């Protein structure tokens, strides 16, 4: 007799093998090994996500041998000139590349008659090496071209120390002469005048123009106002009695001390003619001129545009330093003084942790016997905005006296000024001028310090002048500073010490710039236009791109010199990973450019040798 059918849910099914204890142990061990691999080789989360995304899309990875071959092919496109202490490209090549990048981000790019290029020059310390990085970007391309990934590298130069004479010895004369030669460029049947504007912080301006520096009697890089009168503006002008000469030649006269200009020589603006005259008379430090400019007469003083990023950083640093100096004065001694200082440090640390986290903190200066408050850590631009908020504990740190109200007004005026600078043009006329003069007046009357720093002087006298003639937001150096961080990562992320690190870094910067264009036809067009000045790829399709690509390979474009570290790594990969080639395959395409030759291939630039 047939028995009762057993219900399905009562079936006894063995657990899958993946659920047993051995499998869980294996998975846990594999995850730990993967985490160790990630940490030991410094693979970032973003890099790991990108690799996962690539693998999901293409279902395969490629051997190091194939990667090295493609890297060397790509590097062959970039005409990098290198020595032991430098790696650079010709400026005309960089300008063409900058134009190609800019026309992707600007709709009315071709309506201009003059193309302005920001010549970015900034020094950075990488390990124990002082590196001066030079890049350019087209101002008409908009703020998108200021981003670190869109900056066009021009050169990397290693110097023992940043000063005018060492830079003069390091920068090759061919490099400086090439910069002088670029006057015009031909783009899409139109000739554009090329105008260079110098960008960087004020210390870099001191090196470029051969000035004495901020400790001289004339510390401003734009005008020749004496350090005792840096706080003077148009609204605080006065008559000053001065005495010149000695003995019988002693003469007393009255001069008018007023606001200065960065471009008007009648209002004490610096000029190359004045510098030449001072140096010719042997008065090296007169008016702050120390030596001849680094680039000769290529850049005038008015070609240098103020960087609002460094202005903001340096002024906020001064304000915080002055606030801490006043907070350290308690009118008490011994244990009572120490107790009050410790309470103020605790208040500041609670505010810092609440606004910017624990990356920035305060403590009692261990090197100062007077028990003063000092800060530790770096407070970058966006963190300063978070730190100096309306709830900053002015009263708890400075007390309820006049200095508390003065410091609060100064910080508020500066924040109001920064907000006005960020606004789109057109703005209310003379608003920035009014805010600038109000800020320097409040700073002077606050009692925080008796002197005025060069940056505070520039805010009160020159900031609104720059705003009238230039777009200050187009000369912000935030992207350049980000580029310096990229250089540090490129240098320290090398598996083996490079024999020519500057060359390797320049090549990688150009590879990263090229890969911003995902369409291969655009990469081919960019390389062709940068090397020949021929631009005929507006409506190129994928079929034509493939045809041009195959023609470029058959034409046998000559390879340029490869860095020694790349040649070594290629040899190692050929011996160590040869067995993996059959399993992993190779890249489907290389990126060798089509070099279009024509009798007019040098038409794009009109050179002028001085």
URHUUR-V977448 format. One record per residue. N is the residue number from 0. SS is DSSP state (alpha for helix, beta for strand, coil for the rest). PSI is psi in whole degrees, -180 to 180 (none if undefined). Layout:
BEGIN
n:ss:psi
N:SS:PSI
N:SS:PSI
END
This chain:
BEGIN
n:ss:psi
0:coil:135
1:coil:131
2:coil:175
3:coil:135
4:coil:130
5:coil:136
6:coil:152
7:alpha:-37
8:alpha:-4
9:alpha:1
10:coil:138
11:coil:110
12:coil:131
13:coil:146
14:coil:143
15:coil:157
16:alpha:-25
17:alpha:-13
18:alpha:3
19:coil:168
20:alpha:-35
21:alpha:-40
22:alpha:-42
23:alpha:-39
24:alpha:-40
25:alpha:-44
26:alpha:-44
27:alpha:-42
28:alpha:-39
29:alpha:-40
30:alpha:-41
31:alpha:-39
32:alpha:-38
33:alpha:-40
34:alpha:-40
35:alpha:-40
36:alpha:-44
37:alpha:-45
38:alpha:-42
39:alpha:-29
40:coil:10
41:coil:45
42:coil:121
43:coil:163
44:alpha:-41
45:alpha:-40
46:alpha:-39
47:alpha:-41
48:alpha:-40
49:alpha:-39
50:alpha:-41
51:alpha:-43
52:alpha:-41
53:alpha:-43
54:alpha:-39
55:alpha:-33
56:alpha:-46
57:alpha:-12
58:coil:22
59:coil:159
60:coil:170
61:coil:154
62:coil:160
63:alpha:-30
64:alpha:-46
65:alpha:-40
66:alpha:-42
67:alpha:-39
68:alpha:-44
69:alpha:-38
70:alpha:-44
71:alpha:-36
72:alpha:-42
73:alpha:-42
74:alpha:-28
75:coil:-19
76:coil:-21
77:coil:116
78:coil:68
79:coil:125
80:beta:130
81:beta:148
82:coil:-170
83:coil:-32
84:coil:13
85:beta:155
86:beta:124
87:beta:166
88:coil:163
89:coil:145
90:alpha:-34
91:alpha:-36
92:alpha:-44
93:alpha:-38
94:alpha:-43
95:alpha:-42
96:alpha:-39
97:alpha:-37
98:alpha:-42
99:alpha:-40
100:alpha:-41
101:alpha:-39
102:coil:-10
103:coil:-16
104:coil:-3
105:coil:123
106:coil:-39
107:coil:34
108:alpha:-40
109:alpha:-5
110:alpha:-10
111:coil:154
112:coil:-28
113:beta:131
114:beta:125
115:beta:131
116:beta:128
117:beta:118
118:beta:97
119:beta:127
120:beta:118
121:beta:141
122:beta:146
123:beta:152
124:beta:116
125:beta:106
126:coil:-121
127:coil:18
128:beta:132
129:beta:114
130:beta:129
131:beta:116
132:beta:130
133:beta:132
134:beta:167
135:beta:161
136:beta:152
137:beta:122
138:alpha:-38
139:alpha:-13
140:alpha:-8
141:coil:179
142:alpha:-18
143:alpha:-31
144:alpha:-11
145:alpha:-11
146:coil:152
147:alpha:-38
148:alpha:-15
149:alpha:0
150:coil:141
151:beta:114
152:beta:134
153:beta:-42
154:beta:154
155:beta:128
156:beta:130
157:beta:127
158:beta:154
159:coil:-37
160:coil:148
161:coil:107
162:coil:170
163:alpha:-46
164:alpha:-41
165:alpha:-36
166:alpha:-37
167:alpha:-36
168:alpha:-29
169:alpha:-44
170:coil:122
171:coil:144
172:alpha:-31
173:alpha:-35
174:alpha:-46
175:alpha:-41
176:alpha:-35
177:alpha:-36
178:alpha:-39
179:alpha:-29
180:alpha:-18
181:beta:109
182:beta:-38
183:beta:157
184:beta:142
185:beta:124
186:coil:119
187:coil:56
188:coil:26
189:coil:141
190:beta:129
191:beta:136
192:beta:139
193:beta:124
194:beta:127
195:beta:132
196:beta:137
197:beta:132
198:beta:150
199:coil:180
200:coil:174
201:alpha:-31
202:alpha:-38
203:alpha:-36
204:alpha:-36
205:alpha:-43
206:alpha:-42
207:alpha:-41
208:alpha:1
209:coil:44
210:beta:166
211:coil:-24
212:coil:-177
213:coil:-14
214:coil:-1
215:coil:177
216:coil:-17
217:coil:79
218:coil:-16
219:coil:138
220:coil:-6
221:coil:-24
222:beta:173
223:coil:42
224:coil:135
225:coil:152
226:alpha:-26
227:alpha:-14
228:alpha:22
229:coil:-24
230:coil:-7
231:coil:133
232:coil:-175
233:alpha:-36
234:alpha:-12
235:alpha:26
236:coil:150
237:beta:167
238:beta:131
239:beta:133
240:beta:122
241:beta:154
242:beta:131
243:beta:147
244:coil:176
245:coil:156
246:alpha:-130
247:alpha:-24
248:alpha:6
249:coil:127
250:beta:133
251:beta:129
252:beta:165
253:beta:128
254:beta:155
255:beta:121
256:beta:117
257:coil:-174
258:coil:157
259:coil:172
260:coil:158
261:coil:-9
262:coil:-19
263:coil:111
264:alpha:-21
265:alpha:-13
266:alpha:41
267:coil:21
268:beta:142
269:coil:153
270:coil:157
271:alpha:-33
272:alpha:-43
273:alpha:-41
274:alpha:-43
275:alpha:-40
276:alpha:-43
277:alpha:-43
278:alpha:-32
279:alpha:-33
280:coil:0
281:coil:3
282:coil:83
283:coil:-46
284:coil:4
285:alpha:127
286:alpha:16
287:alpha:11
288:beta:122
289:coil:-44
290:coil:180
291:coil:151
292:coil:153
293:coil:-42
294:coil:19
295:coil:-133
296:coil:19
297:coil:-41
298:coil:131
299:coil:166
300:alpha:-33
301:alpha:-7
302:alpha:-7
303:beta:125
304:coil:135
305:coil:137
306:coil:114
307:alpha:-23
308:alpha:-53
309:alpha:-33
310:alpha:-47
311:alpha:-46
312:alpha:-47
313:alpha:-38
314:alpha:-41
315:alpha:-36
316:alpha:-42
317:alpha:-44
318:alpha:-43
319:alpha:-41
320:alpha:-42
321:alpha:-39
322:alpha:-43
323:alpha:-36
324:alpha:-43
325:alpha:-34
326:alpha:-23
327:coil:-6
328:coil:113
329:coil:-9
330:coil:21
331:coil:167
332:coil:158
333:alpha:-134
334:alpha:-34
335:alpha:-42
336:alpha:-45
337:alpha:-40
338:alpha:-44
339:alpha:-42
340:alpha:-42
341:alpha:-38
342:alpha:-41
343:alpha:-37
344:alpha:-41
345:alpha:-40
346:alpha:-45
347:alpha:-39
348:alpha:-36
349:alpha:-40
350:alpha:-43
351:alpha:-43
352:alpha:-35
353:alpha:-33
354:alpha:-45
355:coil:-1
356:coil:-170
357:coil:5
358:coil:-19
359:coil:129
360:beta:174
361:beta:155
362:beta:170
363:beta:130
364:coil:115
365:coil:-19
366:coil:-3
367:coil:120
368:coil:-15
369:coil:3
370:coil:63
371:coil:161
372:beta:135
373:beta:158
374:beta:154
375:beta:142
376:coil:172
377:coil:138
378:coil:94
379:coil:179
380:alpha:-54
381:alpha:-27
382:alpha:-31
383:alpha:-39
384:alpha:-37
385:alpha:-31
386:alpha:-46
387:coil:64
388:coil:176
389:coil:-24
390:coil:16
391:coil:134
392:coil:65
393:alpha:-49
394:alpha:-40
395:alpha:-27
396:alpha:-40
397:alpha:-7
398:coil:-172
399:coil:18
400:coil:-169
401:alpha:-32
402:alpha:-31
403:alpha:-50
404:alpha:-38
405:alpha:-46
406:alpha:-40
407:alpha:-41
408:alpha:-41
409:alpha:-47
410:alpha:-41
411:alpha:-41
412:alpha:-40
413:alpha:-39
414:alpha:-37
415:alpha:-38
416:alpha:-43
417:alpha:-38
418:alpha:-36
419:alpha:-38
420:alpha:-34
421:alpha:-13
422:coil:152
423:coil:147
424:coil:154
425:coil:146
426:coil:176
427:coil:130
428:coil:138
429:coil:5
430:alpha:-45
431:alpha:-37
432:alpha:-44
433:alpha:-44
434:alpha:-37
435:alpha:-46
436:alpha:-34
437:alpha:-37
438:alpha:-48
439:alpha:-31
440:alpha:-43
441:alpha:-39
442:alpha:-41
443:alpha:-39
444:alpha:-9
445:alpha:-28
446:coil:8
447:coil:-39
448:coil:162
449:coil:-17
450:coil:172
451:coil:131
452:coil:160
453:alpha:-38
454:alpha:-38
455:alpha:-40
456:alpha:-42
457:alpha:-38
458:alpha:-44
459:alpha:-25
460:alpha:-34
461:coil:-19
462:alpha:-49
463:alpha:-25
464:alpha:-43
465:alpha:-41
466:alpha:-29
467:alpha:-34
468:alpha:-23
469:coil:163
470:coil:104
471:alpha:-32
472:alpha:-20
473:alpha:-8
474:alpha:23
475:coil:136
476:coil:18
477:alpha:-42
478:alpha:-36
479:alpha:-43
480:alpha:-38
481:alpha:-37
482:alpha:-34
483:alpha:-38
484:alpha:-38
485:alpha:-40
486:alpha:-42
487:alpha:-42
488:alpha:-39
489:alpha:-39
490:alpha:-45
491:alpha:-12
492:coil:-2
493:coil:130
494:coil:-45
495:coil:143
496:coil:124
497:coil:141
498:coil:-27
499:coil:76
500:alpha:-35
501:alpha:-40
502:alpha:-47
503:alpha:-41
504:alpha:-41
505:alpha:-44
506:alpha:-40
507:alpha:-36
508:alpha:-42
509:alpha:-35
510:alpha:-43
511:alpha:-39
512:alpha:-42
513:alpha:-38
514:coil:-5
515:coil:-24
516:coil:106
517:coil:-27
518:coil:126
519:alpha:-33
520:alpha:-35
521:alpha:-37
522:alpha:-40
523:alpha:-42
524:alpha:-40
525:alpha:-46
526:alpha:-40
527:alpha:-47
528:alpha:-38
529:alpha:-33
530:alpha:-28
531:alpha:-19
532:coil:2
533:coil:125
534:coil:96
535:coil:32
536:coil:37
537:coil:-44
538:coil:34
539:coil:138
540:coil:176
541:alpha:-35
542:alpha:-45
543:alpha:-34
544:alpha:-42
545:alpha:-39
546:alpha:-46
547:alpha:-36
548:alpha:-43
549:alpha:-36
550:alpha:-37
551:alpha:-36
552:alpha:-38
553:alpha:-25
554:alpha:-14
555:coil:61
556:coil:129
557:coil:133
558:coil:144
559:coil:172
560:coil:139
561:coil:151
562:coil:151
563:alpha:-34
564:alpha:-32
565:alpha:-38
566:alpha:-39
567:alpha:-44
568:alpha:-32
569:alpha:-40
570:alpha:-41
571:alpha:-41
572:alpha:-33
573:alpha:-36
574:alpha:-37
575:alpha:-29
576:coil:20
577:alpha:-33
578:alpha:-21
579:alpha:-11
580:alpha:-41
581:alpha:-35
582:alpha:-41
583:alpha:-21
584:coil:-169
585:coil:172
586:coil:146
587:coil:-21
588:coil:154
589:coil:172
590:coil:41
591:coil:132
592:coil:160
593:coil:119
594:coil:106
595:coil:117
596:coil:135
597:coil:165
598:coil:-14
599:coil:23
600:coil:-18
601:coil:16
602:coil:-20
603:coil:-27
604:beta:136
605:beta:115
606:beta:152
607:coil:108
608:coil:125
609:coil:none
END
